[in-house]
């Protein structure tokens, strides 16, 4: 490498040539490389040349400075997608590149070469911050280590875009801390002293947050929503996003395994600017096995965005109270029939649900030994807890077994939305038993014959008695 003494020597050599040219001599004789220019007309130059030679002899005993020029040149950028939507969970791939070069390198065979170059960034630590962006950086600082010139390294940062982030372009500060060799002194062939500099550098990484439409459900309430029936859901929805939706359609959907199923699931809204509020009504059906509790239902919108694409908003889950299933009970006592008897059986039904049924009518199903000529009874409208009486004409076969029977009955009715429904099976108990007391006597032909004979005998005796007395 060139030593400091060598550089000084060449500089003084040029000065000598310049002074010679200014002495008034008609021609300037070139000085051969490495020779000291001496002239009898310049004793001062002779002195300087001697001093310079003495310096050359002394310099090697001093510390040699390794003369190299160059620094790291660090740039950074987000690799891949840098446009996101509010509420996104993202992974930012940040590419860090070193494009530094060494401008000068002076060579001297007596100076050792270094494994570290001045344009290498060492011990690099990078930290991504949110700055004023509506972003939460979830990753800590990342260690890159050494980054030689003409190389690059990619680090990843997990981030969360705020759910209500306004649209726009934001700059995320990327702080980089590293060191590099500034200079070095060689004291012997195997001893070099390096001097390092610490660099704190910040690069701004732009990210773009797209405008989107988001909905907020301000209120919701059910109407006639019960297990096993159809009802209405009324919702009030506001555009709480930053995008104006065109051709907007508000929709509802079943949430997971919820027993609420939409039967009319969409309503056209049209233009839906930010801040606007609309009301919509949907039909839903509650499953028959649903309990009386609150069940989830998803609400979302489909709209045309500023780029002309039809997209869906994030869904909002609301809770919908569902009432008990409509049920009926028999609250009357079991009727008793005897074999061979035909009787009007009276059954009292009660609506034990929490909603009104309309145009209800009951039907009693016959099994052996029963038959009927009138097995349907009209009940009318029944509110929660109300009762109605049904009359059925029932006959029992003469050979019917004496025991208690359970006959199936059901009630057909209409709900508040005029849907025709049928209740679960309701048991009507009928007891088949032999007649007792006077009823048993009067119903027996033999007993009636005997009674008739006795009455005839009594009448004859009375007749004879009266006649005899006369």
C-alpha positions as CSV (number, residue, x, y, z in Angstrom):
1,X,0.0,0.0,0.0
2,X,1.0,3.6,-0.3
3,X,2.2,4.9,3.0
4,X,1.7,8.4,4.3
5,X,5.4,9.0,3.7
6,X,5.1,7.9,0.1
7,X,2.2,10.2,-0.5
8,X,4.2,13.1,1.0
9,X,7.1,12.2,-1.1
10,X,5.3,12.4,-4.3
11,X,3.7,15.7,-3.3
12,X,7.1,17.3,-2.6
13,X,8.4,15.9,-5.8
14,X,5.8,17.8,-7.7
15,X,6.6,21.0,-5.8
16,X,10.3,20.6,-6.8
17,X,9.3,20.3,-10.5
18,X,7.1,23.3,-10.1
19,X,9.9,25.5,-8.6
20,X,12.3,24.4,-11.3
21,X,9.9,25.5,-13.9
22,X,9.6,28.9,-12.4
23,X,13.3,29.7,-12.2
24,X,13.4,31.3,-15.5
25,X,15.2,28.4,-17.3
26,X,14.0,28.0,-20.9
27,X,13.2,24.3,-20.6
28,X,12.1,22.0,-17.8
29,X,13.8,18.6,-17.7
30,X,11.5,15.8,-16.5
31,X,12.6,14.1,-13.3
32,X,12.8,10.4,-13.5
33,X,10.4,8.4,-11.3
34,X,12.0,7.8,-7.9
35,X,14.9,10.3,-8.3
36,X,15.4,13.4,-6.3
37,X,15.9,16.5,-8.4
38,X,19.1,18.3,-7.5
39,X,20.4,21.5,-9.1
40,X,23.3,23.6,-8.3
41,X,21.2,26.8,-8.7
42,X,18.8,25.6,-6.0
43,X,20.5,24.9,-2.7
44,X,17.2,25.1,-0.9
45,X,15.9,22.2,-3.0
46,X,18.9,20.2,-2.1
47,X,18.2,20.7,1.5
48,X,14.6,19.7,1.1
49,X,15.5,16.6,-0.7
50,X,17.8,15.6,2.1
51,X,15.1,16.2,4.7
52,X,12.7,14.1,2.6
53,X,15.1,11.3,2.4
54,X,15.6,11.4,6.1
55,X,11.8,11.2,6.5
56,X,11.6,8.1,4.3
57,X,14.1,6.4,6.5
58,X,12.3,7.3,9.7
59,X,8.7,6.6,8.7
60,X,8.8,2.8,8.6
61,X,9.5,2.7,12.3
62,X,6.2,4.7,12.9
63,X,2.7,3.4,12.7
64,X,1.5,3.0,9.1
65,X,-2.1,4.2,8.3
66,X,-4.0,1.9,6.1
67,X,-5.4,4.3,3.6
68,X,-8.8,3.1,2.4
69,X,-12.0,5.1,1.6
70,X,-15.5,3.8,1.7
71,X,-18.6,3.5,3.9
72,X,-21.7,1.3,4.0
73,X,-24.7,2.6,2.0
74,X,-27.8,1.1,3.5
75,X,-31.3,1.2,1.9
76,X,-34.5,-0.6,2.9
77,X,-37.9,-1.3,1.4
78,X,-40.9,-3.5,1.9
79,X,-40.7,-6.5,-0.3
80,X,-44.0,-7.5,-1.9
81,X,-47.4,-6.2,-0.9
82,X,-47.5,-2.9,1.0
83,X,-51.3,-2.2,0.6
84,X,-53.6,-3.4,3.3
85,X,-57.2,-3.1,4.6
86,X,-58.3,-2.0,8.1
87,X,-58.3,-4.9,10.5
88,X,-55.7,-6.9,8.6
89,X,-53.1,-9.0,10.3
90,X,-50.0,-8.7,8.1
91,X,-46.4,-9.8,7.9
92,X,-44.1,-7.1,6.5
93,X,-41.1,-8.5,4.6
94,X,-38.4,-5.7,4.9
95,X,-35.4,-6.0,2.6
96,X,-32.3,-4.3,3.8
97,X,-29.5,-3.8,1.2
98,X,-25.9,-2.5,1.4
99,X,-24.8,-0.8,-1.8
100,X,-21.6,0.8,-0.3
101,X,-18.4,0.7,-2.3
102,X,-14.7,1.3,-1.5
103,X,-13.6,4.3,-3.4
104,X,-9.8,4.1,-2.8
105,X,-7.4,1.4,-1.7
106,X,-3.7,2.2,-1.5
107,X,-1.4,-0.9,-1.6
108,X,1.8,-1.4,0.3
109,X,3.3,-4.9,0.7
110,X,4.3,-4.2,4.3
111,X,0.7,-3.5,5.4
112,X,-1.7,-6.4,6.2
113,X,-5.1,-6.6,4.4
114,X,-8.2,-6.6,6.7
115,X,-11.0,-9.2,6.7
116,X,-13.4,-6.4,7.4
117,X,-14.0,-3.8,4.7
118,X,-14.9,-0.2,5.4
119,X,-18.1,-0.6,3.4
120,X,-19.4,-3.5,5.5
121,X,-22.1,-2.8,8.1
122,X,-21.5,-4.9,11.3
123,X,-23.7,-5.8,14.2
124,X,-26.8,-4.4,12.4
125,X,-30.0,-4.2,14.5
126,X,-33.2,-3.1,12.8
127,X,-36.4,-1.9,14.6
128,X,-39.7,-1.2,12.9
129,X,-41.9,1.5,14.6
130,X,-45.5,2.5,13.8
131,X,-44.8,6.3,13.9
132,X,-48.1,8.1,13.3
133,X,-49.6,5.2,11.3
134,X,-52.7,3.4,12.7
135,X,-50.7,0.2,13.0
136,X,-49.5,-2.0,15.9
137,X,-46.0,-3.5,15.4
138,X,-46.1,-6.9,17.1
139,X,-42.5,-8.0,16.5
140,X,-39.4,-6.9,18.4
141,X,-36.1,-5.7,17.0
142,X,-34.4,-8.0,14.5
143,X,-30.7,-8.7,14.4
144,X,-29.1,-9.0,11.0
145,X,-25.5,-9.1,12.0
146,X,-22.9,-8.3,9.3
147,X,-24.0,-7.1,6.0
148,X,-21.2,-6.9,3.4
149,X,-21.4,-4.6,0.4
150,X,-23.6,-5.7,-2.5
151,X,-25.6,-8.0,-0.3
152,X,-29.1,-7.9,1.2
153,X,-31.1,-9.4,4.0
154,X,-34.8,-9.8,4.6
155,X,-36.4,-9.5,8.0
156,X,-40.0,-10.0,8.9
157,X,-42.2,-7.9,11.2
158,X,-45.8,-8.9,12.2
159,X,-48.2,-6.0,12.4
160,X,-51.9,-5.4,13.0
161,X,-53.8,-2.7,11.0
162,X,-56.3,-0.9,13.2
163,X,-59.8,-1.9,12.6
164,X,-60.9,1.7,12.2
165,X,-57.8,2.9,10.4
166,X,-58.5,5.9,8.0
167,X,-57.4,5.3,4.4
168,X,-54.2,6.9,3.2
169,X,-50.4,6.4,2.9
170,X,-48.4,6.2,6.1
171,X,-44.6,6.0,6.7
172,X,-43.3,3.4,9.1
173,X,-39.9,4.4,10.6
174,X,-37.3,1.6,10.3
175,X,-34.4,2.3,12.8
176,X,-31.1,0.8,11.9
177,X,-28.1,0.7,14.2
178,X,-24.7,-0.7,12.9
179,X,-20.9,0.0,13.0
180,X,-18.3,0.1,10.3
181,X,-14.5,0.5,10.1
182,X,-13.6,4.1,9.8
183,X,-9.8,3.7,9.6
184,X,-7.0,1.5,10.9
185,X,-3.3,1.8,12.0
186,X,-0.8,-1.0,11.5
187,X,2.0,-1.1,14.1
188,X,3.7,-4.2,12.8
189,X,3.0,-6.9,10.2
190,X,0.7,-8.7,12.6
191,X,-0.8,-5.9,14.7
192,X,-3.5,-3.5,13.4
193,X,-5.6,-1.1,15.4
194,X,-9.1,-0.5,13.9
195,X,-11.3,2.5,14.5
196,X,-15.0,2.0,14.2
197,X,-17.9,4.4,13.9
198,X,-21.5,3.8,15.1
199,X,-24.3,4.8,12.8
200,X,-28.0,5.3,13.7
201,X,-30.0,5.6,10.6
202,X,-33.8,5.8,10.1
203,X,-35.5,5.0,6.8
204,X,-39.3,5.6,6.2
205,X,-41.2,2.7,4.7
206,X,-44.5,3.7,3.1
207,X,-47.6,1.5,3.5
208,X,-51.0,2.2,2.0
209,X,-54.3,1.6,3.8
210,X,-57.2,1.1,1.4
211,X,-60.6,2.7,2.1
212,X,-63.2,0.1,2.9
213,X,-66.8,0.1,4.0
214,X,-67.5,-1.3,7.4
215,X,-70.9,-1.7,9.0
216,X,-72.0,-1.3,12.6
217,X,-75.3,-2.6,13.9
218,X,-76.8,0.1,16.0
219,X,-79.9,-1.9,17.1
220,X,-81.8,-5.1,16.4
221,X,-84.9,-6.7,17.7
222,X,-87.0,-9.8,16.9
223,X,-90.6,-10.1,16.1
224,X,-92.5,-13.5,16.5
225,X,-89.2,-15.4,16.5
226,X,-89.8,-18.7,18.3
227,X,-88.5,-22.3,18.1
228,X,-90.1,-24.0,15.2
229,X,-91.7,-20.8,13.7
230,X,-90.8,-18.1,11.3
231,X,-90.4,-14.5,12.4
232,X,-88.8,-11.1,11.6
233,X,-85.5,-9.5,12.5
234,X,-85.3,-5.7,12.4
235,X,-81.8,-4.2,12.2
236,X,-80.5,-0.6,12.1
237,X,-77.1,-0.4,10.4
238,X,-74.6,2.4,9.9
239,X,-71.6,2.7,7.5
240,X,-68.8,3.3,9.9
241,X,-66.0,2.9,7.3
242,X,-64.3,5.3,4.9
243,X,-65.6,3.9,1.6
244,X,-68.8,4.8,0.0
245,X,-70.5,1.6,-1.1
246,X,-72.4,1.5,-4.4
247,X,-75.1,-1.1,-5.2
248,X,-75.0,-2.1,-1.6
249,X,-76.9,-5.2,-0.5
250,X,-77.4,-5.9,3.2
251,X,-77.3,-9.6,4.1
252,X,-77.8,-11.9,7.1
253,X,-76.3,-15.4,7.4
254,X,-76.5,-18.3,9.8
255,X,-73.7,-18.0,12.4
256,X,-71.9,-21.3,12.8
257,X,-74.3,-23.9,14.1
258,X,-76.9,-21.4,15.3
259,X,-80.5,-22.7,15.1
260,X,-81.5,-19.5,13.4
261,X,-81.8,-19.9,9.6
262,X,-82.5,-17.0,7.2
263,X,-85.5,-17.4,4.9
264,X,-85.3,-13.9,3.4
265,X,-81.6,-13.0,3.8
266,X,-81.0,-9.9,1.7
267,X,-82.3,-6.4,1.2
268,X,-81.0,-3.9,-1.5
269,X,-79.7,-0.6,-0.1
270,X,-78.1,1.1,-3.1
271,X,-75.6,3.9,-2.4
272,X,-74.4,3.7,1.2
273,X,-72.0,6.6,2.0
274,X,-69.9,6.8,5.2
275,X,-72.0,7.7,8.2
276,X,-75.3,6.8,6.6
277,X,-77.9,4.8,8.6
278,X,-80.5,2.4,7.1
279,X,-83.2,0.1,8.5
280,X,-83.8,-3.4,7.1
281,X,-86.0,-6.3,7.9
282,X,-85.3,-10.0,7.4
283,X,-87.2,-13.3,7.9
284,X,-85.6,-16.1,9.9
285,X,-86.8,-19.5,11.1
286,X,-86.0,-21.0,14.5
287,X,-85.2,-24.7,14.6
288,X,-87.8,-26.9,16.4
289,X,-85.2,-28.1,18.9
290,X,-84.1,-24.5,19.8
291,X,-84.3,-23.5,23.4
292,X,-85.6,-20.2,24.8
293,X,-82.3,-18.2,24.7
294,X,-80.3,-15.7,22.6
295,X,-78.6,-17.1,19.5
296,X,-76.1,-15.5,17.1
297,X,-76.8,-14.2,13.6
298,X,-74.3,-12.6,11.2
299,X,-74.9,-9.4,9.4
300,X,-72.7,-8.1,6.5
301,X,-73.0,-6.1,3.3
302,X,-71.9,-6.7,-0.3
303,X,-71.0,-3.5,-2.2
304,X,-69.1,-2.1,-5.3
305,X,-65.9,-0.4,-4.2
306,X,-64.1,2.5,-5.8
307,X,-62.2,0.1,-8.1
308,X,-65.4,-1.4,-9.4
309,X,-65.1,-4.7,-7.6
310,X,-68.0,-6.3,-5.7
311,X,-66.7,-7.1,-2.2
312,X,-68.0,-8.2,1.2
313,X,-67.6,-6.3,4.4
314,X,-66.6,-8.0,7.6
315,X,-69.5,-9.6,9.2
316,X,-71.0,-8.4,12.5
317,X,-72.5,-10.9,14.9
318,X,-75.7,-9.9,16.7
319,X,-77.7,-11.8,19.4
320,X,-81.3,-12.7,18.6
321,X,-83.7,-13.8,21.5
322,X,-85.6,-16.9,20.5
323,X,-88.9,-17.8,22.3
324,X,-90.0,-21.2,23.5
325,X,-91.5,-23.6,21.0
326,X,-95.3,-23.4,20.8
327,X,-96.7,-26.3,22.8
328,X,-100.2,-27.5,23.9
329,X,-101.2,-29.6,26.9
330,X,-104.4,-31.5,27.8
331,X,-105.6,-30.2,31.2
332,X,-108.9,-32.1,31.4
333,X,-109.5,-35.4,33.2
334,X,-109.5,-38.7,31.2
335,X,-112.9,-39.7,29.9
336,X,-114.3,-43.2,30.8
337,X,-116.1,-45.4,28.2
338,X,-117.5,-48.9,28.4
339,X,-117.3,-51.6,25.8
340,X,-120.0,-51.0,23.1
341,X,-120.6,-47.4,24.2
342,X,-120.7,-44.3,22.0
343,X,-120.0,-41.1,23.8
344,X,-119.0,-37.4,23.2
345,X,-115.5,-37.1,24.7
346,X,-114.6,-33.6,26.0
347,X,-110.9,-32.6,25.9
348,X,-109.6,-29.2,27.1
349,X,-106.4,-28.0,25.4
350,X,-104.1,-25.1,26.7
351,X,-101.5,-23.1,24.7
352,X,-98.4,-23.3,26.9
353,X,-96.2,-21.3,24.5
354,X,-95.4,-17.6,24.6
355,X,-97.0,-16.5,21.3
356,X,-100.5,-16.5,19.9
357,X,-101.6,-19.2,17.4
358,X,-104.4,-18.6,14.9
359,X,-107.2,-20.7,13.5
360,X,-106.2,-23.7,15.6
361,X,-108.1,-27.0,15.2
362,X,-107.5,-30.3,17.0
363,X,-107.7,-33.8,15.6
364,X,-108.0,-37.1,17.6
365,X,-106.5,-40.2,16.0
366,X,-108.4,-43.4,16.5
367,X,-106.9,-46.8,17.3
368,X,-108.6,-50.2,18.0
369,X,-111.0,-50.6,19.7
370,X,-112.1,-47.0,19.1
371,X,-113.8,-45.5,16.2
372,X,-115.2,-42.0,15.6
373,X,-117.6,-40.2,13.4
374,X,-116.4,-36.7,14.4
375,X,-112.6,-36.6,15.3
376,X,-111.9,-32.9,14.4
377,X,-112.7,-29.9,16.7
378,X,-112.2,-26.2,15.9
379,X,-110.4,-24.3,18.7
380,X,-109.9,-20.8,17.1
381,X,-107.2,-18.3,18.2
382,X,-105.3,-19.1,21.3
383,X,-103.0,-16.6,23.1
384,X,-100.3,-17.7,25.5
385,X,-101.9,-19.6,28.4
386,X,-105.4,-19.6,26.9
387,X,-107.7,-22.7,26.8
388,X,-110.1,-24.2,24.4
389,X,-112.6,-27.2,24.6
390,X,-112.7,-29.8,21.9
391,X,-115.6,-32.4,21.6
392,X,-115.1,-35.7,19.8
393,X,-117.7,-38.5,19.2
394,X,-116.0,-41.8,20.2
395,X,-117.3,-45.4,20.1
396,X,-115.8,-48.4,21.8
397,X,-116.1,-51.9,20.4
398,X,-118.0,-54.3,22.5
399,X,-115.0,-56.6,22.6
400,X,-112.7,-53.8,23.8
401,X,-110.2,-54.7,26.5
402,X,-110.8,-53.0,29.8
403,X,-107.8,-50.7,30.3
404,X,-106.6,-47.1,29.9
405,X,-105.7,-46.1,26.4
406,X,-103.6,-43.1,25.1
407,X,-104.9,-41.6,21.9
408,X,-102.7,-39.3,19.8
409,X,-103.9,-35.8,19.0
410,X,-102.3,-32.9,17.3
411,X,-103.2,-29.2,16.7
412,X,-102.9,-27.6,13.4
413,X,-102.6,-23.8,13.5
414,X,-101.1,-20.7,11.7
415,X,-98.4,-18.5,13.2
416,X,-98.2,-14.7,13.0
417,X,-96.7,-14.9,9.5
418,X,-99.7,-17.1,8.4
419,X,-97.5,-20.1,8.1
420,X,-99.4,-23.4,8.6
421,X,-97.8,-25.5,11.4
422,X,-98.6,-28.7,13.3
423,X,-97.9,-29.2,16.9
424,X,-96.1,-32.1,18.5
425,X,-98.2,-35.1,19.4
426,X,-100.4,-34.6,22.5
427,X,-101.8,-37.7,24.3
428,X,-105.5,-37.9,25.2
429,X,-106.2,-40.6,27.8
430,X,-109.5,-42.6,27.6
431,X,-110.3,-45.3,30.2
432,X,-112.3,-48.3,29.0
433,X,-114.1,-49.9,32.0
434,X,-117.1,-52.0,32.8
435,X,-120.2,-50.2,34.0
436,X,-121.1,-50.3,37.7
437,X,-124.2,-49.7,39.8
438,X,-127.4,-48.7,38.2
439,X,-125.7,-48.1,35.0
440,X,-124.4,-51.6,34.9
441,X,-127.9,-53.0,35.6
442,X,-129.6,-50.8,33.1
443,X,-127.2,-51.6,30.4
444,X,-127.5,-55.4,30.8
445,X,-130.3,-57.2,28.9
446,X,-130.5,-60.1,31.3
447,X,-130.7,-57.8,34.3
448,X,-133.4,-55.8,32.5
449,X,-135.4,-59.0,31.7
450,X,-135.2,-60.1,35.3
451,X,-136.2,-56.6,36.5
452,X,-139.0,-56.6,34.0
453,X,-140.2,-60.1,35.3
454,X,-140.1,-58.9,38.9
455,X,-142.0,-55.8,38.1
456,X,-144.6,-57.8,36.2
457,X,-144.9,-60.2,39.1
458,X,-145.3,-57.4,41.6
459,X,-147.9,-55.8,39.3
460,X,-149.8,-59.1,39.1
461,X,-149.7,-59.5,42.9
462,X,-151.0,-56.0,43.4
463,X,-153.7,-56.5,40.9
464,X,-154.9,-59.7,42.6
465,X,-154.8,-58.0,46.0
466,X,-156.9,-55.1,44.9
467,X,-159.4,-57.3,43.1
468,X,-159.8,-59.5,46.1
469,X,-160.4,-56.6,48.3
470,X,-163.1,-55.4,46.0
